[in-house]
Amino acid sequence: MPEYSFNTDQVLSILFRELTNNQEKMVFLGNNEPNLVVAAPRKLCGYMPEAKKVALQKLEDVLLEPPRASSGKSRKYLKRTRFLPDLMNDSLEKYPRRVFIDVGVPEKDGGSGMEWFSKNYPTRNQKFEMYNIETVAEESSSSSLSPGKEQIEMSDWVRKNVKEEEYVVMKAEAEVVEEMMKSKSIGLVDELFLECKPKRENRSSGNSSRRAYWECLALYGKLRDEGVAVHQWWG
């Protein structure tokens, strides 16, 4: 069986959990409001409906400096998130399918983006199919890969599993998002929670996934330009 790798600088491996109908399938991959209306569908090839442009202008402001983990500011930021269905007064009921994809390293405290999504996202009582994808560092990927399991790129998986007319929400790390931007598959995502881990001042970090905070802000701006309703994720 062929193996594929990510196009990102840091090759990632992924453990994919598909949660549907109360059953879990695991596959290893590589590197409630009145007067609701249905929003205009997202379009690829650079076209964005006017209603979506207006909604993007109403998103919450970015934090100009990263919050300290102990300050509680990160949780306050997530509480003031302006969600796309609210901004567009969208009932979400006319989409043939609604999907949430959580991409990232496993949480040490047992929490997850999926748990946060279930508690906080305005689903309008509509069913969302939920996918949990755990990234694994390259050096540990070879030992984690079981016989008979295949590696594919994240962009390929997205294209195979979601369609333009479906409503897609994603939480993902910066490296994954950049790979999806290069392949243009980011255009299939309606709303994104971007996890971009900044370098801490006066600290040396061996984690190559961390970057200068201005780089995180620049990536945020590029996503807005692509028509993605993007939020900073501080988890």
C-alpha positions in Angstrom: 0.0 0.0 0.0 1.5 3.4 -1.0 2.5 6.0 1.6 2.1 9.8 1.2 3.6 12.6 3.2 2.6 16.2 4.1 3.9 19.1 2.0 4.7 21.0 5.2 8.3 21.6 6.4 7.6 19.5 9.4 6.2 16.2 8.3 3.3 15.1 10.5 1.6 11.8 11.0 -2.0 11.7 12.0 -4.3 9.4 14.0 -7.8 9.8 12.7 -10.9 9.0 14.6 -14.2 9.1 12.8 -17.1 9.5 15.3 -20.4 8.8 13.7 -23.6 7.1 15.0 -22.0 6.7 18.4 -19.3 4.4 16.9 -15.6 5.1 16.6 -13.5 4.1 13.7 -9.7 4.7 13.8 -7.5 5.1 10.7 -3.9 6.2 10.7 -3.0 9.0 8.3 0.2 10.8 7.5 2.0 13.7 7.4 -31.8 27.8 18.7 -32.7 31.6 17.4 -35.6 33.3 15.6 -35.8 34.6 12.1 -32.9 32.6 10.9 -32.1 32.4 7.2 -29.9 30.3 5.0 -26.6 31.9 4.1 -25.4 32.0 0.5 -23.1 29.1 -0.3 -19.3 29.5 -0.2 -17.6 29.6 -3.6 -14.1 28.6 -4.6 -11.7 30.3 -7.1 -11.5 33.5 -5.1 -15.2 34.5 -5.2 -16.9 35.3 -2.0 -20.6 36.3 -1.5 -21.1 39.8 -0.3 -22.9 38.5 2.9 -19.8 36.6 3.8 -17.6 39.6 3.3 -19.7 41.6 5.6 -19.7 38.8 8.2 -15.9 38.6 8.1 -15.7 42.3 9.0 -17.7 41.7 12.1 -15.4 39.0 13.5 -13.8 39.7 17.0 -10.5 41.6 17.0 -7.3 39.6 17.2 -5.1 39.8 20.3 -2.1 41.9 19.5 0.0 39.9 21.9 -0.4 36.3 23.0 -2.1 35.8 26.4 -0.2 34.2 29.3 -1.6 30.8 30.0 -2.1 31.8 33.7 -3.9 35.0 33.0 -7.2 33.5 31.9 -7.3 35.9 29.0 -7.3 33.0 26.5 -10.6 31.7 27.9 -12.1 35.1 27.9 -11.1 35.5 24.2 -12.9 32.3 23.3 -16.0 33.4 25.2 -16.3 36.5 23.1 -15.9 34.6 19.8 -18.3 35.8 17.1 -19.4 32.7 15.4 -20.2 32.6 11.7 -23.8 31.3 12.0 -24.6 34.2 14.4 -23.0 36.8 12.1 -24.8 35.5 9.0 -28.1 34.6 10.8 -27.7 31.2 9.4 -30.0 28.3 10.5 -27.5 25.7 9.1 -30.5 23.5 8.3 -30.3 23.6 4.5 -26.8 22.2 4.2 -26.8 18.6 3.1 -24.1 17.9 5.8 -22.4 19.7 8.6 -18.8 18.7 9.7 -16.4 19.6 12.5 -12.8 18.5 12.2 -10.4 18.8 15.2 -6.7 18.6 14.1 -3.9 18.8 16.6 -1.8 17.1 19.3 -3.6 15.3 22.1 -4.5 17.5 25.0 -2.5 16.7 28.2 -5.5 17.4 30.4 -7.8 15.2 28.4 -9.7 18.1 26.9 -10.2 18.6 23.2 -11.5 21.0 20.6 -14.4 18.5 20.1 -15.5 18.9 23.7 -15.3 22.7 23.4 -17.2 22.6 20.1 -20.0 20.5 21.6 -20.4 22.9 24.5 -20.0 26.3 22.8 -20.7 26.2 19.0 -24.1 27.4 17.8 -25.1 24.2 16.1 -28.8 25.3 15.9 -29.7 21.8 17.0 -28.3 20.5 13.8 -26.3 17.3 13.7 -22.5 17.7 13.1 -20.3 14.8 12.1 -17.2 15.1 14.2 -13.7 14.0 13.3 -10.7 14.0 15.6 -7.2 14.0 14.0 -4.1 13.8 16.3 -0.8 14.9 14.8 2.3 13.0 15.7 5.9 14.2 15.3 7.8 12.7 12.4 10.4 10.9 14.5 7.6 8.9 16.2 5.5 8.3 13.1 7.4 5.2 11.9 6.9 3.4 15.2 3.2 4.5 15.4 2.2 3.2 12.0 0.6 -0.2 12.1 0.7 -2.7 9.2 -1.9 -2.1 6.5 -2.5 1.5 7.4 -2.0 4.2 4.8 -0.5 7.7 4.9 -2.2 10.6 2.9 -2.0 14.3 2.9 -4.5 16.3 5.0 -5.6 18.3 1.9 -6.3 15.0 0.1 -8.4 13.7 3.0 -10.4 17.0 3.1 -11.1 16.9 -0.6 -12.2 13.3 -0.4 -14.4 13.7 2.7 -16.1 17.1 2.4 -17.8 19.0 -0.4 -18.3 22.6 -1.3 -22.0 22.6 -0.5 -21.4 21.3 3.0 -20.8 23.3 6.1 -17.3 22.7 7.5 -15.8 24.0 10.7 -12.2 23.1 11.6 -9.7 23.6 14.4 -6.2 23.1 13.2 -2.5 23.9 13.8 -0.7 26.5 11.7 1.4 23.9 9.8 -1.7 22.0 8.7 -3.5 25.2 7.7 -0.5 26.4 5.6 -0.4 23.1 3.7 -4.1 23.4 3.0 -3.6 27.0 1.8 -0.9 25.9 -0.7 -3.2 23.2 -2.1 -6.3 25.5 -2.0 -8.3 23.0 -0.1 -8.7 25.6 2.7 -11.5 27.0 0.4 -13.6 24.0 1.6 -13.6 25.3 5.2 -16.2 27.8 6.3 -15.0 28.6 9.8 -11.6 27.9 11.3 -10.1 28.0 14.8 -6.4 28.6 14.1 -3.9 27.2 16.7 -0.6 29.1 16.1 1.8 28.6 19.0 4.1 31.7 19.4 7.6 31.6 20.7 8.0 32.9 24.2 10.4 35.7 24.9 13.7 34.8 26.5 13.0 31.1 26.0 14.7 28.7 23.7 12.4 26.1 22.3 13.2 23.0 20.5 9.7 22.9 19.1 10.0 24.0 15.5 6.3 24.5 15.2 6.5 27.6 17.3 7.0 30.9 15.5 7.2 34.6 16.0 3.8 36.1 17.0 3.7 38.4 14.0 3.9 35.4 11.8 0.7 34.0 13.4 -1.0 37.4 12.8 0.2 37.3 9.2 -1.3 33.9 8.7 -4.5 35.0 10.3 -4.7 37.9 7.8 -4.1 35.6 4.8 -6.9 33.3 5.9 -9.3 36.3 6.1 -8.3 37.3 2.6 -9.1 33.7 1.5 -12.7 34.2 2.8 -12.3 31.9 5.9 -14.0 33.0 9.1 -10.9 32.5 11.2 -10.5 32.8 15.0 -7.4 32.6 17.2 -7.4 29.4 19.2 -5.9 29.5 22.7 -7.4 26.3 24.0 
